[in-house]
Amino acid sequence: KSKSMKKVASPDNRGVILVRHIPHGFYEPQMKKYFEQFGEVTKLRLLRSNKTGRSKGSAFVEFENDEVARIVSDAMKDYLMFRRRVMC
């Protein structure tokens, strides 16, 4: 796995992925709607600057099932979105 896309361990058989290089304008509501096509999103946290509140371009997405997280991680590797290559 690349450093940009990692699966993070989570209790209760939930799967968490770290998504990087998220394009500007792709915020929580859009991300949740996009990732729900793969499975139920239980938690989504977009990393933001403490000073400005702007997106840092990374997010943690938690799925109800770790198998779904694995599928998303594989599907999103080097995925082109809004002229940016998204990494999971």
VOMI-132279 format. One record per residue: residue in one letter; x, y, z of N, C-alpha, C, O, CB in turn. Coordinates in steps of 0.02 Angstrom, whole numbers, padded with zeros to 5 digits, always signed. Atoms other than C-alpha are relative to their C-alpha. Glycine has a CB too. Layout:
N
AXYZXYZXYZXYZXYZ/...
END
This chain:
88
K+00042-00059+00000+00000+00000+00000+00044+00062+00000+00098+00063+00029-00048+00000+00061/S-00037-00063+00002+00057+00176-00035-00010+00038+00065-00055+00023+00104-00021+00043-00060/K+00006-00040-00060+00085+00302+00102-00062+00045-00001-00087+00064+00052+00062+00043+00009/S+00056-00046+00006-00058+00409+00036-00067-00032+00016-00113+00003+00037-00002+00029-00069/M+00064+00032-00013-00195+00280+00057+00012-00056+00050+00046-00105+00036-00032-00028-00066/K-00012+00049-00052-00200+00182+00217-00066-00022+00030-00114+00016+00033+00045+00028+00055/K+00058+00025-00037-00326+00072+00305+00020+00002+00073+00071-00026+00093-00021-00073-00023/V-00014-00009-00070-00333+00115+00489-00042-00050+00039-00100-00060+00024-00014+00072+00023/A+00036+00049-00040-00381-00016+00619-00056+00034+00040-00048+00090+00064+00048-00037+00048/S+00058-00026-00036-00551+00010+00701-00036-00057+00035-00037-00113+00009-00048+00038-00049/P+00036+00052-00036-00652-00086+00831-00066-00016-00035-00088+00020-00079-00013+00021+00072/D+00066+00020+00024-00816-00177+00794-00002-00016-00074-00055-00009-00106-00049+00055+00014/N-00002+00021+00070-00761-00237+00621-00017+00056-00048-00039+00043-00104-00048-00058-00010/R+00012-00057+00045-00781-00062+00549+00065+00015-00037+00119+00004-00011-00024+00063+00040/G-00058-00015+00040-00665-00009+00411+00009+00075-00009-00039+00111-00025-00005-00033-00068/V-00016-00071+00007-00579+00161+00407+00054+00008-00052+00105-00027-00050+00021+00031+00069/I-00052-00016+00049-00483+00232+00261+00019+00073+00005-00022+00115+00026-00023-00017-00072/L-00025-00068+00004-00378+00388+00245+00003+00019-00073+00037-00013-00113+00070+00008+00035/V+00002-00023+00069-00413+00482+00084+00040+00065-00003+00029+00110+00037-00074+00011-00025/R-00043-00060+00007-00284+00611+00026-00007+00031-00068-00034+00000-00115+00073-00018+00013/H+00001-00038+00063-00268+00741-00111-00072+00015-00021-00087+00014-00081+00037-00038-00056/I+00070-00016+00014-00453+00786-00098-00003+00069-00031+00026+00116-00004-00044-00004+00065/P+00004-00065+00033-00495+00928-00218-00040+00051+00041-00086+00032+00077-00030-00008-00069/H+00037-00055-00032-00555+01097-00153-00071+00000-00026-00083-00007-00086+00035+00068-00013/G+00070-00001+00019-00744+01106-00153-00035-00067+00010-00096-00072+00003-00007+00020-00071/F+00027+00066-00013-00768+00921-00114-00002-00010+00076+00045-00038+00105+00042-00058-00036/Y+00004-00002-00072-00829+00936+00065-00043-00057+00028-00063-00102-00010-00029+00067+00023/E+00034+00055-00034-00920+00826+00192-00064-00025-00034-00070-00085-00046-00016+00021+00069/P+00062+00025+00031-01093+00820+00110+00012-00037-00066-00017-00089-00079-00049+00057-00011/Q-00016+00031+00064-01022+00781-00062+00038-00066+00010+00025-00115-00025+00041+00048-00044/M-00039+00061-00013-00898+00654+00008-00045-00056+00026-00040-00113+00003+00056+00014+00050/K+00044+00052-00028-01031+00563+00109-00044-00029-00054-00052-00090-00059-00044+00030+00057/K+00043+00024+00054-01146+00552-00041+00040-00043-00049+00015-00095-00072-00032+00060-00038/Y-00042+00038+00047-01003+00491-00152+00018-00068+00029+00010-00119-00005+00064+00039-00017/F-00023+00063-00029-00938+00358-00032-00057-00047+00019-00046-00107+00026+00042+00014+00060/E+00056+00044-00016-01112+00292+00011-00020-00045-00059-00059-00092-00049-00060+00042+00021/Q+00013+00046+00056-01119+00214-00163+00033-00068+00012+00013-00118-00016+00024+00031-00066/F-00036+00062-00015-00998+00083-00094-00031-00037+00059-00031-00099+00061+00073+00015+00014/G+00028+00030-00060-01083+00053+00074-00016+00054+00051-00003+00113+00039+00048-00052+00030/E+00020-00049-00050-01146+00136+00233+00060+00034+00032+00105+00001+00059-00043-00033+00053/V-00052-00041-00032-01033+00277+00294-00024+00016+00070-00075+00048+00080+00016+00066-00041/T+00020-00012-00069-01039+00282+00484+00031+00063+00028+00003+00093+00074+00020-00059+00043/K-00033-00060-00023-00917+00426+00509+00043+00028-00055+00073-00010-00094+00042-00014+00064/L-00043-00033+00050-00828+00553+00400+00030+00061+00032-00007+00103+00060-00041+00018-00065/R-00033-00058-00030-00699+00678+00460+00049+00030-00050+00100+00000-00066+00037-00021+00065/L-00043-00038+00045-00623+00805+00342+00049+00039+00044+00028+00077+00088-00040+00047-00047/L-00050-00035-00039-00459+00871+00413+00002+00073-00022+00006+00088-00081+00070-00032-00007/R+00002-00071+00014-00463+01061+00426+00053+00037+00040+00075+00014+00093-00070+00029+00016/S-00048-00043-00034-00341+01199+00474-00032+00031+00062-00090+00053+00059+00027+00055-00048/N+00026-00031-00061-00363+01261+00652-00006+00076-00007-00052+00106+00021+00046-00016+00060/K+00000-00073+00008-00325+01440+00599-00054+00024-00049-00092+00070-00034+00067+00024-00023/T+00044-00025+00053-00426+01458+00439-00064-00040-00008-00113-00014-00036+00037+00000-00065/G+00059+00042+00009-00550+01314+00444-00004-00031-00069-00052-00067-00084-00062+00039+00014/R+00000+00027+00068-00505+01269+00265+00023-00073+00001+00059-00095+00046+00045+00042-00046/S-00018+00071+00006-00486+01089+00210+00075-00008-00010+00107+00031-00046-00038-00032-00059/K-00071+00017+00010-00312+01013+00221+00008-00050-00057+00064-00069-00075+00030-00029+00064/G-00003+00045+00057-00357+00895+00078+00003-00074+00019+00019-00116-00023+00059+00016-00041/S+00001+00070-00023-00369+00736+00183-00062-00012+00043-00090+00034+00073+00064-00017+00041/A+00059+00017-00040-00512+00644+00267+00003-00073+00021+00033-00115-00013-00065+00013-00040/F+00010+00069-00023-00549+00488+00369-00073-00018-00015-00119+00020+00001+00016-00007+00076/V+00068+00024+00015-00699+00389+00307-00008-00068+00032+00031-00114+00019-00012-00003-00078/E+00013+00063-00034-00770+00251+00417-00061-00033-00031-00114-00002-00038-00009+00011+00076/F+00055+00040+00028-00879+00115+00341-00023-00051+00052+00016-00071+00095+00021-00035-00066/E+00028+00049-00047-00992-00005+00434+00037-00067-00004+00041-00103+00046-00075-00010-00014/N-00033+00065+00011-00896-00153+00361+00071+00011-00025+00082+00052-00070-00041-00043-00050/D-00069-00009+00021-00708-00169+00344+00013-00025-00071+00060-00003-00104+00047-00036+00048/E-00008+00025+00069-00728-00266+00180-00017+00055-00050+00015+00061-00102-00045-00062-00011/V+00018-00056+00043-00813-00115+00102+00058+00050-00002+00074+00076-00056-00065+00035+00026/A-00057-00046-00002-00668-00005+00159+00057-00026-00043+00091+00013-00076+00024+00009+00073/R-00053+00030+00041-00546-00125+00076-00016+00009-00075+00029+00025-00114+00008-00075+00017/I+00021-00008+00070-00645-00119-00087+00008+00073-00022+00033+00087-00077-00073-00023-00010/V-00006-00071+00016-00652+00072-00083+00073+00019-00006+00092+00056-00052-00034+00043+00054/S-00072-00014+00002-00466+00081-00046+00031-00022-00066+00070+00015-00096+00036-00033+00058/D-00025+00025+00064-00428-00025-00199-00027+00040-00059+00009+00054-00107-00016-00074-00008/A+00033-00036+00055-00552+00068-00310+00024+00071-00007+00026+00098-00062-00075-00001+00009/M-00018-00071+00001-00491+00242-00263+00074+00014-00010+00095+00072-00011-00023+00032+00063/K-00072-00011+00011-00305+00216-00290+00010+00036-00066-00012+00013-00118+00039-00067+00000/D-00015-00041+00060-00247+00351-00412-00063+00018-00039-00060+00023-00100+00048-00037-00045/Y+00063-00019+00032-00428+00399-00449+00002+00074-00017+00019+00115+00026-00061-00016+00047/L-00002-00069+00023-00440+00560-00550-00068+00034+00014-00120+00011-00010+00017+00004-00075/M+00061-00036-00018-00567+00683-00478+00013+00075-00001+00058+00099+00034-00027-00023+00070/F-00009-00073+00007-00582+00867-00525+00073+00018-00015+00101+00064+00015-00022+00035+00065/R-00069-00010+00023-00411+00859-00609+00053-00012+00054+00109+00011+00048+00008+00070-00026/R-00048+00019-00053-00328+00792-00450-00002-00075+00008-00055-00106+00003-00016+00036+00067/R-00005+00072-00011-00268+00616-00417-00011-00014+00074+00032+00002+00116+00069-00028-00024/V+00018+00016-00069-00354+00556-00258+00035-00064+00020+00040-00111-00019-00077-00007+00008/M-00034+00059-00027-00260+00431-00150-00038-00025+00061-00063+00014+00101+00073+00016+00018/C+00030+00030-00060-00332+00309-00024+00048-00049+00030+00033-00081+00081-00066-00036-00018/
END
